[in-house]
Amino acid sequence: MSKKSRRVFSGTEKARVALAALREAQTVNEIAAEHKVHPTQVRQWKKQLVEGLPDVFEDGRSRASASEENERREQTLYEQIGRLKMEVEFLRKQVRL
């Protein structure tokens, strides 16, 4: 029994299909038949497109500041972990005495 290989679609193809679905000039079934994909797949790509659109127009500066904020938070957490490890070691030594 031979296995069917899956078709792989590029991002450009997915975007083209999702944009066609977003325009709603044709039904999802018509778009799916035209591009030879399942209607459910067209709906999923459309949903991914709609969910990802806000990121396209997001200001790059806010992403950088969020990244810096995460780095600062990470640094303080690592410092706290270091202090707690030293405290645990100190207490272990005290219990051994």
C-alpha positions in Angstrom: 0.0 0.0 0.0 1.5 3.3 -1.0 1.4 6.4 1.1 0.3 9.7 -0.3 2.8 12.4 0.4 1.6 15.6 1.9 1.6 18.7 -0.2 3.7 21.5 1.3 2.5 25.1 0.7 4.8 28.1 0.9 3.9 31.1 3.0 3.2 33.0 -0.2 0.6 30.5 -1.3 -1.0 30.4 2.1 -1.2 34.2 2.2 -2.7 34.3 -1.3 -5.5 31.8 -0.3 -6.1 33.5 3.1 -6.4 36.9 1.4 -8.9 35.5 -1.1 -10.9 34.2 1.8 -10.7 37.5 3.7 -12.0 39.4 0.7 -15.1 37.2 0.6 -15.6 37.7 -3.1 -16.0 33.9 -3.4 -17.2 31.3 -1.0 -14.7 29.3 1.0 -15.6 26.2 -1.0 -14.9 28.0 -4.3 -11.6 29.2 -3.1 -10.7 25.7 -1.8 -11.6 24.1 -5.1 -9.7 26.7 -7.1 -6.5 26.2 -5.0 -7.0 22.4 -4.5 -7.1 22.6 -0.7 -9.7 21.5 1.9 -12.1 24.2 3.0 -11.1 23.7 6.6 -7.6 24.5 5.6 -8.7 27.7 4.0 -10.5 28.7 7.2 -7.5 27.9 9.3 -5.2 30.1 7.1 -7.7 32.9 7.2 -7.9 32.7 11.0 -4.1 32.8 11.2 -3.9 35.8 8.9 -6.5 37.7 11.0 -4.8 36.9 14.3 -1.3 37.8 12.9 -2.3 41.2 11.4 -1.9 43.3 14.5 1.8 42.2 14.7 2.4 43.5 11.2 1.4 47.1 12.2 3.0 47.0 15.7 5.6 49.6 16.3 9.1 48.1 16.4 10.2 50.4 19.3 7.6 48.9 21.6 8.9 45.4 20.8 12.4 46.6 21.7 11.3 48.1 25.0 9.4 44.9 25.9 12.5 42.9 25.1 14.5 45.1 27.4 11.9 44.8 30.1 12.1 41.0 29.9 15.9 41.1 30.1 15.7 43.3 33.2 13.2 41.0 34.8 15.3 37.9 33.9 18.4 39.5 35.4 16.6 40.3 38.7 15.3 36.7 38.9 18.7 35.3 38.3 20.1 37.5 41.1 17.3 36.3 43.4 18.1 32.6 42.5 21.7 33.2 43.3 20.9 34.7 46.7 18.5 31.8 47.5 21.1 29.2 46.6 23.7 30.8 48.8 21.1 30.9 51.7 20.3 27.2 51.2 24.0 26.3 51.3 24.5 28.4 54.4 21.6 26.7 56.1 22.8 23.2 55.1 26.2 24.0 56.7 24.4 25.2 59.9 22.4 21.9 60.1 25.5 19.8 59.7 27.2 21.4 62.8 
